[in-house]
Amino acid sequence: MTTRPLKSLLILALIFAVCTTAFSQQPTVKPPVRVAIKAGRLLNVRTGEYSTNVYILIENDRIVSVGDQAPAGVNIIDLSNQTVMPGLIDCHNHILGNPKDLSPTGSLRMSSPQAALWGTKNLMVFLNSGFTGLRDAGESDAAYGQLALRDSINIGLIKGPRMVSAGNFVSVNGGHGDADFFAPDQVQPRRPNIADTVDEVAIAARRDIKYGADWVKLMATGGVLDLVSDFNVQELSEAQMAKAVEVAHRAGKKVMAHDEGTEGIKAAVRAGVDSIEHGTMLDEEGAKLMQSKGTWLVPTLYTFQRGSRWERTSVRIRSA
């Protein structure tokens, strides 16, 4: 008759021991890591003015204070002969994949997980180059690897600049965002970013928002590296772009439009997009329209300047 009470006592003792061990093994809170930077010159980007011999106190990965007195009890990184400035922000990039592989089949030879791993490396390159903010202007990855990287940075799983990001490229069939370059008898399954009607644009935009996009990316015109489209030609109609703006703004999101050609730029601005990306053939009428609507221009000039240097170099090589 004493066996059952004895077993109950043993079980209670075991539970108590496990709970005690669990509580005793709770991680201890580590004190914050503090360090100070002594800047010979510190740039105030709002005023354009420089302060001299400034101490910047950093706790973990956040700036705590800026002053002219050395904080006590912390290590000091002496940059007395250097100019210090806030982190840079890249407003237009595509972070997934190998940035040196621009071949037409590059995206077809890389899986979504591999592209995300490349993205992790690319983010560290940006961070180590002084970029603390980055805006991904959309990706072809139907699995939204860029959004996974953004979220991983936010929870501290990986290191990288703070990110905001578009989802996929909302594009017409055969447009700048259509990743299917195959012959008609080798066609791929239709991707969810392809939208040939106003209603299909709404569906594509809602899908991006569903999976966490900060921006909706519209392919208003063709692109300069396209196999199937012309950068001068408007692709999405004004009505399609207006529908995307309606859907995105109702959800508290913003809309960017890839725009190279003159008429496509104006159509996107009239439709209410928040920013024009590239704006290559922007004319005076389009610029005034953007000003009246408060539309931002993200020009990406360096891409074209560097591309022109590549072209001149290749011409010299061919001529030699």
FENDA-V243395 format. One line per field, one symbol per residue. ss: DSSP state (h for helix, s for strand, l for the rest). psi: psi as a letter, one per 40 degrees, with the letter a starting at -180 (. if undefined). A space follows every 50 residues. Layout:
# FENDA-V243395
ss=???
psi=???
This chain:
# FENDA-V243395
ss=llhhhhhhhhhhhhhhhhhhhhhhlllllllllsssssssssssllllss sssssssssllsssssslllllllsssssssssslllsssssslllllll llllllhhhllhhhhhhhhhhhhhhhhhllssssssllllllllhhhhhh hhhhlllllllssssssssssllllllllllllhhhlllllllslllhhh hhhhhhhhhhllllssssslsllllllllllllslllhhhhhhhhhhhhh lllssssssllhhhhhhhhhhlllsssslllllhhhhhhhhhhllsssll hhhhhhhhhhhhhhhhhhhl
psi=eedddddddddddddddddddddeehhihiiihhiihhhdhhhhedeeih iigihhhhhbfihdihaehhiifiihhhfdeihiiiiihhehiheiahee geidedddehiddddddddddddddddeeeheihhhfiieheefdddddd ddddeediiiihiiiibihhiiheadeheheiidefiiihieehheiddd ddddddddddeeidihhhgdiiideideihdehhciiddddddddddddd efiihihhhdidddddddddeeidihhcfdfhidddddddddefhihgdf ddddddddddddddddddd.
